[in-house]
């Protein structure tokens, strides 16, 4: 029986997921903004939301958290 995702994981919008994937690939905020056609400040807001959802304090912890999602969700 599969467990339901945690409520915090359910807050991952398609845009946040896209930002998370690019963070995991090592892109800077500026490059992510360029690739997605959004402002760097908007990317920063998405990164802040991702850190809040994940409990991460930095990009390394965010990538570690994302790796646990990949094994659980995909």
C-alpha positions, 0 to 999 in steps of 0.5 A, a space after each residue: 500500500 502506497 502512503 500519501 505524499 506529505 502535505 508539504 510535498 503536495 505544495 510543489 507547483 509545476 513551476 517550483 518543481 522546474 526550479 528545483 530540477 534546475 537547482 539540482 542541475 547546478 544552475 545559478 538563480 540568474 541562469 534559471 531565470 534566463 532559462 525559464 523566462 522569469 525574473 531572478 527575484 521570482 526564482 529567489 521566491 521559488 527557492 525560498 518556498 522550496 527551502 520552507 517546504 523542505 526544511 533545507 537551509 541551503 542549496 546542498 540540503 535542497 538537492 539532498 531533499 530532492 533526491 529523496 523525492 525522486 525515489 518516492 515520487 517517480 
